[in-house]
Amino acid sequence: MRTLTLHPGRERRILRGHRWVFGNEVADRLHDFEPGSWVEVVSAKGVKLGAGYVNPSSLIAVRIVCPPGKKPDADFFRQTLQDAAGFRQFLYPDDSSCCRLVFGESDGLPGLVVDRYADVLVYQATTLGLSRLEGLIGELLHDLFKPSALVFRNDSPSRVIEGLGLEKGVASGTLAGEIPVQIDGIKYVVDVLAGQKTGMYLDQRDNRTASARWMKGKRVLDLFCYNGAWSLCALAGGARETLGIDQSASAVEQATKNAELNGFADRSSFIAANVFEYLKQVPRGAFDVIVLDPPAFAKTRSSLPEATKGYTDINRRALLALKPGGILITSSCSYHMSEELFQEALLTAGQASGRKLRLLLARGQSLDHPVLLAMPETRYLKCFVVEIG
């Protein structure tokens, strides 16, 4: 394994537990290293900082995987996967059969995401270095968890930056259509090959549960509803009726199926429509609760100004559609949109709509998407629950 040396002083962030080395922090000629190869990272004084894989073409030149003294062999990866699974069992001791099993850097495996849906595992390899380990990771996942099917969803746009192609399929086992799962007492069917992300948005799980207390007897509007998870949690919490909006016809079809599966068909409806256009037509004060869970508006730092306008406008329209005393549950999954910026956008939306806002909850992603304290990049989801005063 070759040694890669940092410029003086650039080891401080790594010593605190950050797992990324940026190109401008490297003293050596990066293009002398083979893309995807393993290197031992050392400080300018020769202090060993850990082993990781390098990609000279990426802004993130090295992603550190192993601490000093550990080798990236099968035993290391086996133990790391076992530790990740044990952590989920600790988090959800009675219901860990559907969860994010591995969350990249936060679980010590940069470039790897693994989601569990009952006895099916779905993984994403998002970096060149990790993709070169797919065979080993697949073998270990199969050996440790005995899935009926192991599915790869290597279709994340971030792979393009790493020089990788986009693909998805079944790596091993047999996949017989949609997968029935249960999360917090609610039944779903999940399409792990054609669905968004790996089939579900698991990162809002705990937020949906925490927000159910305000749903009883309420009329709820669920925007960007996808498979209806927010609506189903609201209905399980006693909502009088729910209306879900999503521009994807297939998502609306799946949400309808999930509502029927849980016996909620008589209190729920779903419409395929553009959310921005739909909100323009909603009468003032039409709903008691509105859930606003859009896709990321700010995919890069340079897109922040335009994204901020988007978040402000859509929240303003949602606030106008709420009754006085109503509840807005609003989220941003854009990492570049900080909690402070998101709160400012929400405050501007409140001022523009003439509504006073009281913050009831400020939450992040679910527990199975843990935040590595030394890496702010692992904390991306903001979820605010506000009351219209």
C-alpha positions in Angstrom: 0.0 0.0 0.0 1.5 3.4 -1.1 1.8 6.3 1.3 0.0 9.6 0.7 1.3 12.6 2.6 -0.7 15.7 3.6 0.4 19.3 3.7 1.5 20.6 7.2 -1.5 21.2 9.5 -4.0 19.4 7.3 -4.3 16.4 9.6 -6.3 18.2 12.3 -9.7 17.5 10.8 -8.8 13.9 10.2 -7.6 13.4 13.8 -11.0 14.6 14.9 -12.7 11.8 13.0 -13.5 13.3 9.6 -13.1 10.8 6.8 -12.4 13.0 3.7 -9.1 14.3 2.4 -9.5 17.0 -0.2 -7.2 17.4 -3.2 -5.7 20.7 -2.0 -4.7 19.0 1.3 -2.4 16.5 -0.4 1.4 17.2 -0.7 2.0 14.4 -3.2 1.2 14.5 -6.9 -2.3 13.0 -6.9 -2.2 11.8 -10.5 0.7 9.5 -9.7 -1.8 7.3 -7.8 -4.0 4.8 -9.5 -7.7 5.7 -9.2 -9.5 3.5 -6.7 -6.3 2.2 -5.2 -5.6 2.0 -1.5 -3.3 4.4 0.3 -2.0 5.0 3.8 -2.6 8.6 4.7 0.1 10.3 6.8 0.7 13.8 8.2 3.6 16.0 7.0 5.4 14.7 10.1 4.8 11.1 9.2 2.0 10.4 11.7 -0.3 7.6 10.4 -3.9 8.7 10.0 -5.5 5.7 8.5 -6.0 3.8 5.2 -8.4 4.7 2.4 -9.0 4.7 -1.3 -7.9 7.5 -3.6 -9.5 9.1 -6.7 -7.3 11.8 -8.2 -10.2 13.0 -10.4 -12.5 13.7 -7.5 -12.7 16.8 -5.3 -12.6 14.3 -2.4 -9.2 12.8 -3.1 -9.2 10.2 -0.4 -12.0 8.6 1.7 -10.5 7.1 4.9 -11.9 3.7 5.8 -9.5 2.0 8.2 -8.0 3.5 11.4 -4.2 3.3 11.8 -3.1 -0.3 12.2 -6.1 -1.8 10.5 -6.0 -3.4 7.0 -8.9 -3.3 4.5 -9.2 -7.0 4.4 -12.3 -9.3 4.5 -12.2 -9.6 8.3 -12.2 -5.8 8.7 -15.2 -5.4 6.4 -17.1 -8.3 8.0 -16.7 -6.8 11.5 -17.7 -3.4 10.3 -20.9 -4.7 8.7 -21.7 -6.7 11.8 -21.2 -3.6 13.9 -23.6 -1.6 11.7 -26.3 -4.3 11.9 -25.9 -4.6 15.7 -26.3 -0.8 16.0 -29.7 -1.0 14.1 -30.8 -3.8 16.4 -30.0 -1.5 19.3 -31.9 1.4 17.8 -35.0 -0.6 16.8 -35.0 -3.7 18.9 -38.5 -4.7 18.0 -38.6 -3.5 14.4 -35.2 -3.5 12.6 -36.4 -5.7 9.7 -36.8 -2.6 7.6 -34.1 0.1 8.0 -30.9 1.6 6.7 -28.3 -1.0 7.6 -25.2 0.9 6.4 -25.0 4.7 6.1 -21.6 5.4 4.5 -19.1 7.3 6.5 -21.2 7.2 9.6 -20.8 3.4 9.7 -17.1 3.5 8.7 -17.9 2.5 5.1 -17.6 5.6 2.8 -19.3 5.1 -0.5 -21.7 2.4 0.7 -25.4 2.4 1.5 -27.3 -0.7 2.4 -31.0 -0.8 3.1 -32.9 -3.8 4.5 -36.4 -4.6 3.4 -37.5 -7.7 5.3 -35.3 -10.5 3.8 -34.1 -8.4 0.8 -31.0 -6.2 0.9 -30.4 -3.3 -1.5 -27.0 -1.7 -1.7 -25.6 1.4 -3.5 -21.9 1.8 -4.3 -21.4 5.5 -5.0 -17.6 5.8 -5.3 -14.9 4.2 -7.4 -12.9 2.8 -4.5 -16.0 1.1 -3.0 -17.2 -0.2 -6.4 -13.9 -2.1 -6.7 -15.0 -4.0 -3.6 -18.5 -4.8 -4.7 -17.7 -8.5 -5.1 -16.3 -8.8 -1.5 -19.1 -6.7 0.0 -21.7 -8.7 -1.8 -20.2 -12.0 -0.5 -20.1 -10.7 3.0 -23.7 -9.4 2.9 -24.9 -12.7 1.6 -22.9 -14.6 4.2 -23.9 -12.5 7.2 -27.6 -11.8 6.5 -28.7 -14.6 4.1 -31.0 -12.4 2.0 -33.4 -14.0 -0.4 -32.2 -11.4 -2.9 -29.3 -8.9 -3.0 -30.1 -6.0 -5.2 -27.8 -3.2 -6.5 -29.1 0.3 -7.1 -25.9 1.8 -8.6 -28.0 4.6 -10.3 -27.1 7.6 -8.1 -25.9 10.6 -10.1 -23.0 11.0 -7.8 -21.4 7.9 -9.5 -20.9 10.0 -12.6 -18.5 12.3 -10.7 -16.5 9.2 -9.8 -16.3 8.1 -13.4 -18.7 5.3 -12.9 -21.7 4.1 -15.0 -25.3 3.9 -13.8 -26.9 0.5 -13.4 -29.2 -1.6 -11.3 -30.3 -5.2 -11.0 -30.3 -8.3 -8.9 -26.8 -9.4 -7.8 -27.9 -12.7 -6.3 -31.0 -14.6 -5.2 -34.5 -14.2 -6.6 -36.7 -11.1 -6.5 -40.4 -11.8 -6.9 -41.9 -8.3 -7.5 -42.8 -5.9 -4.8 -41.7 -6.7 -1.2 -44.2 -6.5 1.7 -42.7 -4.8 4.8 -44.0 -3.3 8.0 -42.6 -0.2 9.7 -43.9 0.9 13.1 -47.1 -1.1 12.6 -47.8 0.2 9.1 -47.8 -2.1 6.1 -46.1 -1.2 2.8 -45.2 -2.8 -0.5 -41.8 -1.7 -1.8 -40.5 -1.8 -5.3 -36.7 -1.9 -4.8 -35.8 -1.8 -8.5 -38.2 0.8 -9.9 -38.9 2.8 -6.8 -37.2 6.1 -5.8 -33.9 5.8 -3.9 -33.8 2.1 -2.9 -37.6 1.8 -2.7 -38.5 4.0 0.2 -37.5 7.2 2.0 -36.4 5.7 5.3 -34.8 8.8 6.7 -38.2 10.4 7.7 -39.3 7.3 9.7 -38.8 8.8 13.2 -40.2 12.2 12.1 -43.4 10.6 10.9 -43.8 8.8 14.2 -43.1 11.9 16.2 -45.5 14.1 14.2 -48.5 11.7 14.5 -49.6 13.3 17.8 -50.9 16.3 15.9 -52.9 14.3 13.3 -55.9 13.1 15.3 -59.2 14.3 13.8 -57.4 16.6 11.3 -57.6 17.1 7.6 -54.1 16.5 6.2 -52.4 17.5 2.9 -49.4 15.4 2.1 -47.2 17.1 -0.6 -44.6 15.1 -2.6 -46.3 12.1 -1.0 -44.4 9.4 -3.0 -45.7 6.1 -1.6 -48.0 7.7 1.0 -45.9 7.1 4.1 -46.7 10.4 5.8 -50.4 10.0 4.9 -50.4 6.5 6.4 -48.8 7.6 9.6 -51.3 10.4 9.9 -54.2 8.0 9.4 -52.8 5.6 11.9 -52.6 8.5 14.3 -56.3 9.2 13.8 -56.4 11.8 11.0 -59.9 12.4 9.7 -58.8 12.4 6.1 -55.7 12.8 4.0 -54.9 14.0 0.5 -51.6 13.1 -1.1 -50.1 14.9 -4.1 -47.2 13.7 -6.2 -46.4 14.3 -9.9 -45.4 10.7 -10.4 -48.4 8.5 -11.4 -46.6 5.4 -10.4 -46.0 6.8 -6.9 -49.7 7.7 -6.6 -50.6 4.2 -7.6 -48.3 2.7 -5.0 -49.6 5.1 -2.3 -53.2 4.1 -3.1 -52.2 0.4 -2.8 -50.5 1.0 0.5 -53.6 2.8 1.9 -55.8 -0.1 0.9 -53.4 -2.5 2.4 -53.9 -0.8 5.8 -57.6 -0.4 5.5 -57.4 3.4 5.0 -58.9 3.7 1.6 -62.1 5.3 2.8 -60.2 8.2 4.5 -57.4 8.8 1.9 -57.0 9.9 -1.6 -54.0 10.6 -3.9 -53.7 12.7 -7.0 -51.0 12.9 -9.6 -50.2 16.6 -10.0 -47.4 19.2 -9.9 -47.2 20.3 -6.3 -46.4 24.0 -7.1 -49.3 24.2 -9.5 -51.7 22.4 -7.1 -50.9 24.7 -4.2 -51.8 27.8 -6.3 -55.4 26.4 -6.5 -55.8 25.5 -2.8 -58.2 27.8 -1.0 -56.9 29.7 2.1 -57.3 27.7 5.3 -58.4 24.5 3.6 -56.3 22.1 5.8 -55.4 21.5 9.4 -52.0 19.9 8.8 -49.7 20.1 5.7 -46.7 17.9 5.2 -44.1 19.4 2.8 -41.4 16.8 2.0 -39.8 17.9 -1.3 -36.8 16.5 -3.1 -33.5 18.4 -2.7 -33.7 21.9 -4.2 -30.0 22.7 -3.6 -27.9 19.9 -5.0 -24.8 22.2 -5.1 -23.6 25.2 -3.1 -23.9 27.4 -6.2 -27.6 26.5 -6.5 -28.4 27.8 -2.9 -29.8 31.2 -3.9 -32.3 29.7 -6.3 -33.1 26.9 -3.9 -33.8 29.3 -1.1 -36.3 31.1 -3.2 -38.0 27.8 -4.0 -38.2 26.7 -0.3 -39.5 30.2 0.6 -42.2 30.2 -2.1 -43.5 26.7 -1.5 -43.6 27.2 2.3 -45.4 30.5 1.8 -48.1 28.8 -0.3 -48.4 26.0 2.2 -48.8 28.4 5.1 -51.7 30.2 3.3 -53.4 26.8 2.8 -53.5 26.2 6.6 -56.1 27.2 9.1 -55.1 29.4 12.0 -53.7 27.1 14.6 -52.7 24.6 11.9 -49.5 22.6 11.7 -46.9 22.7 9.0 -44.4 19.8 8.9 -41.7 21.0 6.4 -38.4 19.4 5.4 -35.3 20.0 3.4 -33.0 17.1 2.4 -30.4 19.5 0.8 -27.1 19.3 2.7 -26.1 22.7 1.4 -29.2 24.2 2.9 -28.1 24.6 6.5 -30.6 24.5 9.4 -30.1 28.3 9.8 -30.7 29.0 6.2 -33.8 26.8 6.1 -35.2 28.5 9.2 -34.6 31.9 7.6 -36.5 30.8 4.5 -39.3 29.6 6.7 -39.4 32.9 8.6 -39.5 34.8 5.3 -42.3 32.6 4.1 -44.2 33.3 7.4 -43.7 37.0 7.0 -44.8 37.0 3.3 -48.0 35.0 4.2 -48.8 37.1 7.2 -48.5 34.2 9.5 -46.8 34.0 12.9 -44.9 30.7 13.4 -44.2 28.8 16.6 -41.6 26.1 16.4 -42.7 22.9 18.0 -40.0 20.5 16.8 -36.7 20.7 14.9 -35.5 17.3 13.9 -33.1 15.6 11.5 -32.9 12.2 9.8 -34.0 9.0 11.5 -31.7 7.2 13.9 -30.6 4.6 11.3 -29.0 7.4 9.4 -26.6 8.4 12.2 -24.7 11.7 12.2 -20.9 11.4 12.6 -20.2 14.3 14.8 -16.8 15.0 13.2 -18.5 15.1 9.7 -21.2 17.8 9.3 -21.7 16.3 5.8 -23.5 13.3 7.3 -26.3 15.5 8.7 -28.4 16.5 5.7 -32.1 16.3 6.7 -34.0 19.2 8.4 -37.5 18.7 9.5 -39.4 21.5 11.3 -42.8 21.2 12.8 -44.4 24.7 13.2 -47.7 25.9 14.5 -49.6 28.8 12.9 -50.0 31.3 15.7 
